[in-house]
Amino acid sequence: MKKEKGTPIDTGLRRRAEERLKGEKKEAGPSPAEQDALRMVHELEVHQIELELQNEELKQARGDLEKQVVKYSDLYNFAPIGYFTLDRAGAIREANLTGARLLKVERSLLVGRRLGSFLNRESRDIFDGCLRAMFEETAGPTCELALLTIGDPPRYVQIEGTPVEPDGGEVLHCRVVMIDVTRRTQAEEALQRSERRYHSLFKNMLDGFAYCKMLFDDQMRPVDFVYLEVNDAFGKLTGLKNVTGKKVTEVIPGIREVHPELFETYGRVALTGQPESFEIEFAPLGAWLAISVYSTEKEYFEVVFEDITERKRAEAVLSKAHRILIDAKSDVDHIVEQRTSELTKAYESLRIETDEHRQAEALLRQAHKMEAIGTLAGGIAHDFNNILAAIIGFSEIAIDKSPEGSPVRRHMERVFAAGIRGRELVKQILAFSRQAEQEKLPLKLASVVRETLKLLRASLPSTIDIRTNLQSEAGFVLADPTQMQQVIMNLCSNAAHAMRRTGGSISVELSGLSFSSAEDAPDPTMSPGSYARLSVADTGEGMSPEIMEHIFDPFFTTKAAGEGTGLGLSVVHGIVTSHEGRIGVSSEPDKGSTFTVYFPKLPGEKSRDSTDEGGSIPRGRERILFIDDEEDLAAMADEMLTDLGYRVTAKTGAREALALFRLNPSRFDLIITDVTMPEMTGEELVKEILALRADTPIIMCTGFSYLVDADTARAAGIKAFAMKPLTKKEIAMTVRKVLDGHSSL
């Protein structure tokens, strides 16, 4: 088997095969017959090696070709422009990936679809004409088309096609290149809109406008300029017509001699590009013009001007008037000086009145704020007092039934004490809102101050000293002893807090004050008369005016979280106001604070003992009907009154209790009822009971009510009115008084 000789591949393969075979053969001395056989074997071996080498080269060439195919396939598919092959009907026969992305369709779904189906209605006719031209012209036609978009912003593409030349016969396909020109088209449309706006502004602006070219001599000195374009306002303001393309010296002869400064200014702007503005009395037109000139291209400039003749005339009139005013200034100065003196005196008088008015307004605002907080306080007091009533009542029952010294008794005594503290807290809240029931007695204030300071001393650190100056002339006041203690405690506690870091002293002074004229009053709202004056001063941190403005606001505090509630001073303010007194404060940062309280004095009165009545808890065996919608309170009262020997029937419904009473009005010796209940209020229940039996003793209890107080209870025929929560001793004494025929109202 022999191959044809003479080809480069055969020659090369032959040489390489012989070289390989030569390296494998050993030297020998064969016979002639053997030599012929060896030559034939040699030829076969060489040919075999040639085939092996040729096969290796074909494999290498095929690998290189496959790499080239992948390379050019990637270039085709991922080119930044779309490639399509279309037939004469415009159907897509082939497309690259970029083309598919432009049409937003999977490439596999494009084949067979007409490219025109991806265009909007207006662009389809354009494409059909362009497609025909692609098959008829050798130079590929170009057209811009709008893609079909539904709900998306418009997109535009540009296509260019060339026919695919066949080996022979008719051209059946063309190749089309598609480029996304959306941004360019949008930019062109924006430019067109901008040009239309500019043209509209140019034509319709009220100011005159001229676009000019400056003419220079050989030494670049401005000698003339040409009007290239002007707007309508230019003609209206100047009266000049048909100036476009003409030199200014032709339009306005002699202007260079009359206004050489115009040429200098315009020439400077045209060369430097720095804008300038000026006003000029333009002689050729007999008018004043305000001119702005600027340049966007060397040797060219734009002028915008307006007619300011009327303004200049007005300025001339004003200038003349100004001169007249200056001439009259000396006389006016004398009159002004005289009137200024009079107004200064009037202002000082008005300032004093305004200060007094402002103080009165501030007091009124404070009163309004206190009233609003009082409404809130009253709202929570009822529910909280009911809760405390159950805590105090059941803990007291548990104490009575626990052995002396037992852990349970000690624990319940602490619960009872906590309930009492809670009751006092509610009293404080209602005190500052002036809604707590107060027992005002003729009271020697000095004794209360002295006793309160003894209690306070034990709770203050040794770094704080208390100094007192209590004068007997302070006399008596009509006051609630407990609330007076509260005022003193809160003021002194506030002073101690101001000195908690550095220590210091608290000065408590009590004296009398009398004045017969409102002008001498320390507070403008105080009426003339005699007052007890209590002052509490400290050497602490002091306060700024901004803080002093809010110190009597409820819940306002400068203390850290956990150190105070912000109720102390607001409670003091409420107590003082409810006693028809006044409170004031003076303070400066780092100079301490002084609170001064004024209470109206009672002449010639003696104090009464304000302590609780002593003795044992009274008991009885009468029949009592107790009504309260709170089941816990009804159960507590039943057990507590039963322990006191009474025969008790407790009900949680007013209608149920009334029905029971109707069956036998003489069955019960005493009725105890709550005020606020569902279905029927305590006041309505009392009316029904008294209608059935007019002499029925009734005690009305409430946590808090806006509708019923001691006066309304007395008018309704009620024998006693009690505020929850009550201790066992308090309810026992109230019951005994009513049953023994003594009204506590």
TARA-V970264 format. One line per field, one symbol per residue. psi: psi as a letter, one per 40 degrees, with the letter a starting at -180 (. if undefined). A space follows every 10 residues. Layout:
# TARA-V970264
psi = ???
This chain:
# TARA-V970264
psi = hiiiieiddd dddddddddd ddddiihigi iddddddddd dddddddddd dddddddddd dddddddddd dddddddeie ihhihiadee ihdiiidddd ddefihdeed heihddeeii ddeddddddd ddddeeidhh ihihihihhh eiiiiiihih iiihhidiai hdiihhhhhh fddddddddd dddddddddd dddeidiihh hihhhiadef hhdiihhdii idddddddeh ifeheiiddd dgieddddgd dddddddddd ddehiiiiii hhddefihhh hhhihehhei iihhiihfdd dddddddddd dddddddedd dddddddddd dddddddddd dddddddddd dddddddddd ddddddddde dddddddddd dddddddddd eiiheidddd dddddddddd dddddddddd ddefeihigh ihhhdddddd ddddddddei ieehihhigh hdedaiihih dddddddddd dddddddeed deiaihhhih iihiieidde heheehiiah ihhhhhiifa diiiddddde dehhehieii heeieeeddd dddddddeef aihiihiihe eaihhhhhhh ihhfiiiihe iihaiihiii eihhhhhheh dddddddddd dddeeihhhh iehddddddd dddgdediei hhiidhiidh iddddddddd ddhdehhhhh iidihddhad dddddeehdi hihiiiiddd ddddddddde ehhe.
